[in-house]
Amino acid sequence: MGAHVVCAQVTDEFLKFTKVRGNDLSTPMPMFDFPGLKTGDRWCLCASRWKEAVDAGVAPPVVLSATHASAVEYVSLNELKQHAIDFSET
C-alpha cells in the first residue's frame, strides 16, 4: 500500500536499501507476474519509500516527466528536481 507516484530509474544501492526495509523489488515473483527489477529499470515507487531513500542518501534518479503531480504531497518539488534525470531549468 502507498502512493506509487514517483517514477524512478532504480539503482543497485536503492534495491538493496528497500529490500532491507522489507520490500524486495529485485526478486521475481511469477505469481504476481512481476519479473523483478534490476539497475536501470524504471518503476513507479511509493513516495514515502523514495523519501526514506532521500533521507538515507540512496535515492534513485527520478524521471520527473513520468512522476505524478501528487508526489509533492509527500516530497518537495525541489527534492524531486535535485534527483531528476530529465529536468533542465533552461
matplotlib code that plots the C-alpha trace (Angstrom):
import matplotlib.pyplot as plt

x = [0.0, 1.1, 1.2, 3.3, 3.7, 7.5, 8.8, 12.5, 15.3, 16.3, 19.9, 21.5, 22.0, 18.3, 17.3, 19.4, 18.1, 14.4, 15.0, 16.4, 13.3, 11.0, 10.2, 12.2, 11.9, 14.7, 13.4, 11.0, 7.5, 5.9, 2.7, 2.2, 3.6, 6.5, 9.8, 11.9, 13.8, 17.5, 19.6, 18.5, 14.8, 12.2, 9.4, 6.8, 7.9, 6.0, 6.6, 7.2, 9.9, 11.5, 11.6, 13.2, 15.8, 16.4, 16.9, 19.3, 21.3, 20.4, 17.5, 17.4, 17.2, 13.7, 12.0, 10.3, 8.2, 6.6, 6.2, 2.6, 2.0, 0.7, 4.2, 4.7, 2.2, 5.0, 8.3, 9.3, 9.4, 13.0, 14.0, 12.4, 14.2, 17.5, 17.3, 15.7, 17.4, 15.2, 15.0, 16.5, 15.8, 16.9]
y = [0.0, 3.5, 6.2, 4.8, 8.2, 8.7, 7.3, 6.3, 4.6, 2.1, 1.6, -1.4, 0.8, 1.6, -2.0, -3.2, -0.4, -1.2, -5.0, -4.4, -2.4, -5.3, -4.5, -6.8, -5.4, -7.4, -10.9, -12.1, -13.1, -15.0, -15.5, -11.7, -11.5, -9.5, -10.0, -8.4, -5.1, -4.6, -1.5, 0.8, -0.3, 2.3, 1.8, 3.8, 3.9, 4.6, 8.3, 7.6, 4.9, 7.3, 10.0, 7.5, 6.8, 10.5, 10.9, 7.9, 9.2, 6.4, 7.8, 6.6, 9.2, 10.4, 10.6, 13.8, 13.8, 10.5, 11.3, 12.1, 15.7, 14.3, 13.3, 16.8, 15.8, 13.6, 15.1, 18.6, 19.6, 20.8, 17.2, 15.7, 18.2, 17.6, 13.9, 14.3, 12.8, 14.6, 18.2, 21.4, 24.9, 26.4]
z = [0.0, -0.6, -3.3, -6.1, -7.8, -8.1, -11.4, -10.7, -12.5, -9.9, -8.7, -7.1, -4.0, -3.8, -4.4, -1.5, 0.7, 0.0, 0.4, 3.9, 4.7, 3.7, 0.1, -2.2, -5.7, -7.2, -6.8, -9.5, -8.2, -11.1, -9.1, -9.4, -13.0, -11.5, -13.2, -10.5, -11.1, -11.9, -12.0, -14.8, -14.8, -14.4, -11.8, -10.0, -6.4, -3.3, -2.5, 1.2, 0.4, -2.1, 0.7, 3.1, 0.4, 0.0, 3.8, 3.8, 0.8, -1.6, -3.6, -7.2, -10.0, -10.8, -14.2, -13.5, -16.7, -15.6, -11.9, -10.9, -9.7, -6.4, -5.4, -4.0, -1.2, 0.1, -1.0, -2.1, -5.7, -5.0, -3.9, -7.0, -9.2, -7.5, -8.3, -11.8, -14.8, -17.3, -15.8, -17.0, -15.7, -19.0]

ax = plt.figure().add_subplot(projection="3d")
ax.plot(x, y, z, "-o")
ax.set_aspect("equal")
plt.show()
